[in-house]
Amino acid sequence: MIPVTILTGFLGSGKTTLLKRILNEKHGMKIAVIENEFGEENIDNDILVQDSNEQIIQMSNGCICCTIRGDLARVLSDLGAKKRAGEVDFDRVVIETTGLANPGPVAQTFFMDNEIADEFLLDAIITLVDAKHANHQLDEHEVVQRQVGFADRLFITKADLVDEAALDALRHRLLHMNPRAAVKVVNFGEADIKEIFDLRGFNLNSKLEIDPDFLAEDEHAHSHAHAHDEHGHTHDHANCDHDHGHCDHEGHDHGHHHHAHHDDKIKSFVFRSERAFDPNKLEDFLGGILQIYGERLLRYKGVLYMKGVDRKVVFQGVHQMMGSDLAAKWQPVEKKNSKMVFIGIELPQDLITDGLTACLV
């Protein structure tokens, strides 16, 4: 299987700088770069002399580059055919999306098209975020929020243009939108290529990495019996059953008044429980949620404790496409529990957490 990395980020976030580096550095990898561009900042203007008849250009370090203005599935199957025929040689693919693109449909290509799914494996979506302009872009453009929500890894670029407090506030904001993506401040002069590839963001494995700061804030929010929302209304969370992992509210502002509150449409929440799930109830409930809210669900993943199953059950998905698998056995020393993270657009958090709680044994 040929691993594929999707590179996304708004205009000016530094994608072209990163790509130039990939295309020029002596890293010994044969990479096919697909530019899914609409001509707004083509890399070929700078480093490629584009021959209009030739779709694939061989780079000095063994990379190949092709610019497409058409259908991604077609280009991937052409590349696969050329590789099988020995016409081109590459070990992995990087797709650079246009800065205005929603990465969702690009990711879905790898699940919907069987021919592509048999040959190519989606490794990760990497989103670049421009430290200086990110807050404004996130406020103005929902597509930028989607790029953050889909990410397996977030790279903050141009951090030298803002102060430490602004950087910290931005990291917090990204964390609430997507707590499962590692956030790293980078300077593409010396970013390690290893941090870009083989992240296995779409693998079904029993590692569910959620930023510990996010979970700590969750706990912090729980310690207030009365949490105020933006309108000053009081919600009584005192009836939350902590042991049962119910109502893992985000606690956006509780105890974090130094961070500006952004009412982002894309938010995330985590559900945790030490009680087992009833497999049939959970399957029915998740099926219903995906049918109704699938388009608004960007990414979701869970490691589950199921009644009558001695292994961890792992599930994850993009929109309505969900996969699940049995993972490692629960070890005698492990405390059995379920942990799920949902990232989406204006999701009904209470409805989902209540529904999940109702599926517990």
Protein Blocks (a to p, Z undefined) as FASTA:
>chain_A
ZZddddeddehilpmmmmmmmmmpcghpacddddddehlacfklmmpccdfklmbdcdfk
opacdddfbdfklmmmmmmmmmmnomaccfbdcddddfkbcfklmmmmmmmmmklmmmpc
cfbdcddddfklmmmmmmmmmklmmmmmmpmbdcdehklmpcfklmmmmmmmmmmmommb
ccddddfklpcfklmgonlmmbccfbdcddfklmmmmmmmmmpmbacdfkopacdfklpc
fknopaiafklmgoplmbccdddfbdcdddddfbdcdfklmmmmmmmmmmmmmmmpmbdc
dddddehiabdcddddehjbccddddddddfklccddddddddehiafklmmmmmmmmpZ
Z
